[in-house]
């Protein structure tokens, strides 16, 4: 390691640490929100506003004219889209027409 590269490496390490702190702060805020909703018996507008940033619903995709699917992506506040890492597509729902 060259001495002249030390300031760059320190800056890079500092930036990475700040990004990690930001991510941890977001996760902590998300967990606080979830914890406050643990005993909820009914989903209402205030709870949805507290937990969800936006919901994206795709256009219908018809399947042989008898049924259709629509993708739904839920963007949660503080943490974004939570999905199974093995899942390649957003949530998909099949409805009989």
Secondary structure, 3 states (H helix, E strand, C coil): CCHHHHHHHHHHHHHHHHHHHHHHHHHHHHHHHHHHCCCCCCCCHHHHHHHEEEEEECCCEEECCCEEEEEEEEEECCCEECCCCCCCCCEEEEEEC
